[in-house]
Amino acid sequence: MRMANNLNAMIASSGLSKKDVGALVGHTPETVSRHISGNIKMNLDHAEEYARVLNCSPYDIMFEAQPMPIIGWCHINVEGEIDRVVGKKNYGHVYSHTYRPDETAIVYWSMDDEYQGIWQYLRDGLESVLLDPIRNNYVHPDAKGHECYALTKEPYECGCHGKRTRLAAGTLYPEPGNRYTIHNGDRKETLRGQELVWATPLCSMIIRPDLRGLKIILDK
């Protein structure tokens, strides 16, 4: 059985030809092509040889990166107001060897070029969240007491720009009667007594995805 690997992609990103890579590791171009196709099984020793030449890890060589959907977008305008949308629509994909693509989704951060506020460090940043609570409409246990995204049952007025929305972000606190408080310290906003459709925990924040080897493909 042939097993997909990531050798071809790593060679392409290096700027070297297959012939050059083969010469550096002591393989013919035909052997490199057969490693890529899986006609010759590539073991860890082979991956380590290629990794030294391509300046990456053997893991990057052995395993093909799978896509994580971008299911949210946060945009900061020049006034510092944040518009958020998180749900079941896809805005593109992120390819990474760090996260489990079948469990994880991405929220992408953008901002106006003229924005000069305290959140500049979030430009092109990525937040990872668990996908299943959004797909299946439930409050994940690990969202409680932690930073999360949540969809409220009823719209509320967002304090940062006065618009009505159902998407909230912040720390989630359970209340009696299956209701919740969501506190956002950055925006000094607290929602109380909310019924939720879903809540998913924020797993991580990636400030410089370009330095982490993540590939971002946004839909047009």
C-alpha positions as CSV (number, residue, x, y, z in Angstrom):
1,M,0.0,0.0,0.0
2,R,1.4,3.4,-1.0
3,M,1.5,6.0,1.8
4,A,1.3,9.7,1.0
5,N,4.3,11.8,2.0
6,N,5.2,15.4,1.9
7,L,8.5,15.2,0.1
8,N,7.4,16.7,-3.2
9,A,6.0,19.8,-1.4
10,M,9.1,20.3,0.7
11,I,11.3,20.1,-2.4
12,A,9.1,22.6,-4.3
13,S,9.3,25.0,-1.3
14,S,13.1,24.7,-1.1
15,G,13.7,26.1,-4.6
16,L,15.9,23.1,-5.4
17,S,15.2,20.6,-8.2
18,K,14.6,16.9,-7.6
19,K,17.9,16.3,-9.4
20,D,19.8,18.7,-7.0
21,V,18.2,17.1,-4.0
22,G,19.0,13.6,-5.2
23,A,22.6,14.5,-5.7
24,L,22.9,16.0,-2.2
25,V,21.5,12.8,-0.6
26,G,23.1,10.3,-2.9
27,H,20.0,9.2,-4.8
28,T,19.3,9.3,-8.5
29,P,16.4,11.5,-9.7
30,E,14.4,8.3,-10.4
31,T,14.8,7.2,-6.8
32,V,13.7,10.6,-5.5
33,S,10.6,10.4,-7.8
34,R,9.8,6.9,-6.6
35,H,10.1,8.1,-3.0
36,I,7.7,10.9,-3.8
37,S,5.2,8.5,-5.5
38,G,5.5,5.8,-2.8
39,N,6.7,3.2,-5.3
40,I,9.8,2.9,-3.0
41,K,8.9,2.9,0.6
42,M,10.6,5.8,2.5
43,N,11.8,5.0,6.0
44,L,13.0,7.3,8.8
45,D,16.6,7.2,7.6
46,H,15.6,8.5,4.2
47,A,13.4,11.2,5.7
48,E,16.3,12.3,7.9
49,E,18.6,12.5,4.8
50,Y,16.1,14.6,2.9
51,A,15.4,16.8,6.0
52,R,19.1,17.8,6.4
53,V,19.2,18.9,2.8
54,L,15.8,20.7,2.8
55,N,16.3,22.3,6.2
56,C,13.2,20.9,7.8
57,S,12.2,18.1,10.2
58,P,11.8,14.4,9.2
59,Y,8.2,14.7,10.2
60,D,7.7,17.4,7.5
61,I,9.0,14.9,5.0
62,M,7.2,11.8,6.1
63,F,3.7,13.1,6.5
64,E,1.5,15.2,4.2
65,A,0.0,18.2,5.9
66,Q,-3.8,18.1,5.9
67,P,-6.0,21.1,5.6
68,M,-7.8,22.8,8.6
69,P,-10.9,24.9,7.6
70,I,-10.9,28.6,8.3
71,I,-14.4,28.9,9.8
72,G,-14.1,32.4,11.3
73,W,-12.9,35.8,10.4
74,C,-12.1,38.7,12.8
75,H,-11.5,42.1,11.2
76,I,-10.3,45.3,13.0
77,N,-11.1,48.5,11.2
78,V,-9.2,51.8,11.4
79,E,-11.3,52.9,14.4
80,G,-10.4,49.7,16.3
81,E,-13.8,48.2,16.1
82,I,-13.9,44.4,15.7
83,D,-16.2,42.5,13.4
84,R,-16.4,38.8,14.0
85,V,-18.0,35.9,12.2
86,V,-17.5,32.3,13.2
87,G,-19.7,29.4,12.1
88,K,-20.0,26.6,9.5
89,K,-19.0,28.6,6.4
90,N,-15.4,28.0,5.1
91,Y,-13.2,31.0,4.2
92,G,-10.2,28.9,3.2
93,H,-7.8,26.5,4.7
94,V,-4.6,26.3,6.8
95,Y,-2.0,23.5,6.3
96,S,0.0,22.6,9.4
97,H,1.8,19.6,10.8
98,T,1.2,20.9,14.4
99,Y,-2.6,20.5,14.7
100,R,-5.1,17.6,14.1
101,P,-7.0,18.7,11.0
102,D,-10.0,16.5,11.7
103,E,-10.6,18.1,15.1
104,T,-9.4,21.7,14.6
105,A,-10.7,24.8,12.8
106,I,-9.1,28.3,12.4
107,V,-10.3,31.8,13.0
108,Y,-8.3,34.3,10.9
109,W,-7.5,37.9,12.0
110,S,-7.1,40.8,9.6
111,M,-7.2,44.6,10.0
112,D,-7.2,47.8,8.0
113,D,-3.8,48.9,6.8
114,E,-4.2,52.2,8.7
115,Y,-5.1,50.6,12.0
116,Q,-2.5,51.6,14.7
117,G,-4.1,50.3,17.9
118,I,-3.1,47.9,20.6
119,W,-4.1,44.8,18.6
120,Q,-1.6,45.3,15.8
121,Y,0.2,42.2,16.9
122,L,-2.9,40.1,15.8
123,R,-2.5,41.1,12.1
124,D,-2.7,37.8,10.0
125,G,-2.9,35.9,13.3
126,L,-4.7,32.6,13.6
127,E,-6.8,31.2,16.5
128,S,-7.4,27.5,16.7
129,V,-10.7,26.1,18.1
130,L,-12.4,22.7,18.3
131,L,-14.7,22.1,15.3
132,D,-17.1,19.5,16.6
133,P,-19.1,21.9,19.0
134,I,-19.8,24.2,16.0
135,R,-20.8,21.4,13.7
136,N,-23.1,19.7,16.2
137,N,-24.4,22.6,18.3
138,Y,-23.3,22.0,21.9
139,V,-21.3,23.7,24.7
140,H,-18.0,21.9,25.0
141,P,-17.1,21.1,28.6
142,D,-13.6,22.6,28.1
143,A,-15.1,25.9,27.1
144,K,-16.4,26.5,30.6
145,G,-14.1,28.7,32.7
146,H,-11.9,29.4,29.7
147,E,-11.6,31.6,26.7
148,C,-14.0,30.5,24.0
149,Y,-16.2,31.5,21.1
150,A,-19.9,31.1,21.6
151,L,-23.1,31.5,19.6
152,T,-26.0,33.0,21.6
153,K,-29.6,31.9,21.0
154,E,-30.8,35.5,20.8
155,P,-29.0,38.6,19.4
156,Y,-27.4,41.1,21.7
157,E,-26.0,44.6,21.3
158,C,-22.2,44.5,20.9
159,G,-20.7,47.3,23.0
160,C,-17.7,48.0,20.7
161,H,-19.8,49.2,17.8
162,G,-23.5,49.0,18.8
163,K,-24.4,46.3,16.3
164,R,-26.6,43.4,17.1
165,T,-24.9,40.0,16.9
166,R,-25.1,36.5,18.2
167,L,-21.4,35.7,18.3
168,A,-19.5,36.3,21.5
169,A,-15.9,35.8,22.6
170,G,-14.5,35.7,26.1
171,T,-14.4,33.6,29.3
172,L,-17.4,31.4,29.8
173,Y,-19.1,30.9,33.2
174,P,-22.0,28.6,33.8
175,E,-25.2,29.9,35.5
176,P,-28.2,28.0,37.0
177,G,-30.8,27.0,34.5
178,N,-28.4,26.1,31.7
179,R,-27.5,29.7,31.1
180,Y,-24.1,31.4,30.9
181,T,-22.1,34.6,31.5
182,I,-19.5,35.5,28.9
183,H,-16.9,38.1,30.0
184,N,-14.6,39.8,27.5
185,G,-11.9,41.6,29.5
186,D,-10.3,43.3,26.4
187,R,-13.6,44.9,25.4
188,K,-14.9,45.3,29.0
189,E,-18.0,43.5,28.0
190,T,-20.0,41.1,30.2
191,L,-23.1,39.2,28.9
192,R,-25.3,37.5,31.5
193,G,-28.1,35.0,31.4
194,Q,-27.3,33.8,27.9
195,E,-28.7,30.7,26.3
196,L,-26.1,29.2,23.9
197,V,-26.4,27.3,20.7
198,W,-22.7,26.3,21.0
199,A,-19.4,27.2,22.6
200,T,-16.0,26.0,21.6
201,P,-12.8,26.5,23.5
202,L,-9.9,28.6,22.2
203,C,-7.0,26.2,21.9
204,S,-4.2,28.5,20.8
205,M,-3.2,31.8,19.3
206,I,-0.6,31.8,16.5
207,I,0.8,35.3,16.1
208,R,3.3,34.7,13.3
209,P,2.0,31.7,11.2
210,D,4.6,32.4,8.6
211,L,7.4,31.7,11.1
212,R,5.7,28.4,12.1
213,G,5.6,26.9,8.7
214,L,1.8,27.2,8.3
215,K,0.5,27.7,4.8
216,I,-2.7,29.9,4.5
217,I,-5.0,29.6,1.5
218,L,-7.9,32.0,1.5
219,D,-10.9,31.6,-0.8
220,K,-11.4,34.3,-3.3
